[in-house]
Amino acid sequence: MLRRFLRTRFAKTLIVVAAAVVAWQIFLSIRATGVVSEQLQAAASRGEPVELVVQLGFPPERFHTLFLQDYGHVRGVSTDGVVLRDVRPESVGMLARVYWVDRLTTPEESE
């Protein structure tokens, strides 16, 4: 019965879609390690809320600002980034996995 199901077009499509989702998640996990700066990693490892700059490769729009508010308080918006404060350390890793985020740095590094 399982063998018959695996031969159907639906099963093959389901397997391809599942493989694509897994590959995308692996890509985001690998990419996330290079997105966070070393200074920000050190600050987040202390376990206290951090202030960071989310650098984007484009001008942030309302959607991006509202999305980032789930992770911290928006302190300001520049031409290519958003400054967040009171970001929990565990949220830094989640932000690094967002595909449209180019870099996460401390405010001192981005100046």
N, C-alpha and C positions, 0 to 999 in steps of 0.2 A: 504494500500500500504506500509506504514512504517512497519507494523507488518510483512508483507510478506518479506520485505527486511531484517529485524532483524533475521529472521529464516535462512537466507542463511549462508553458510560456510564463505563467504567473510566478511560479517558483523560481525560474531563471531570472526574471526581472527583480524579484524580491532579493535574491542573492546578490545581484549586481548593485542594487541600491544600498543594501547593508554593507557591502564591501566599500562602496564609495563613502559612506558615512564614517566608517571606521578609519579609512585612509585620511579623510579630512580631519578627524579628531587627532590622529597621530601627527599630521602636519602641524596643527595648531599647538600641540604640546611641544614639539621640537622647536618651533619658531618662538615660542614664549620665552625660552631660556635666553635668547639674544635681545629681547625687547626691553627687559628691565636693566637699568644701569647698576653698576656695582655699588655706588653710594646708596642708592635706593634699596637695594637688597640688604645692605648692612643696617640701614635704618629700620626696615621692616622686620629684620630678625630680632630686634630688641623687644618686639611684642607690643609696642605702643602705636597709637594711630600716627600716620605720617601725612605729610603734605607732599604732593607730587604734581608734575606737569605731564599731561597726556598729550603727546605730540602726534599730530595727524599730518598726512601728506596733502591736506586740502583745508580750506576754511571750514571750521565747524558750523553746522547748521543747528536749528532748534532740536531736531531729533537727537543729535549727538549729545547736546547739553542735557537734555532730559534723561537720556539713557545713562549718562555718567553720574547723574544725581542719585542713582541707586547705590553708588559706591562711596560717595562722599559729598561734602558741601562744595558747590561751585564757588570759587573765590574770584575768578576772572576768566575772560575769554580773550585770546589773542588771534592773530591772523592764521596761525596753524596749530593752535592747541588750546587746551582748557586746563586751568589750575584748579586742583581739588585739594581740600583740606579735610582732616579727620577721616582719612581712609584707613580702614582696618587692615592689619598686615596680611590676613588671608585673602583680602580683596585684591591685593596687588597681583597675585598670580592669576586671578580670574580676569582682571583687566588685561593682562598680558596675552591672554588667549583670544581677545577680540580681534578679528582679522583686519579691521580698519585702523587699529592703533599701530603707529610706526615705532614709537619709543616711549618709555616711561622713565622720567628723570626727576631729580629733586629740583626745586626752583633755583637753587644756586648754580646747578649745572647748565640750566637752559638759558641763563643770561649771557 
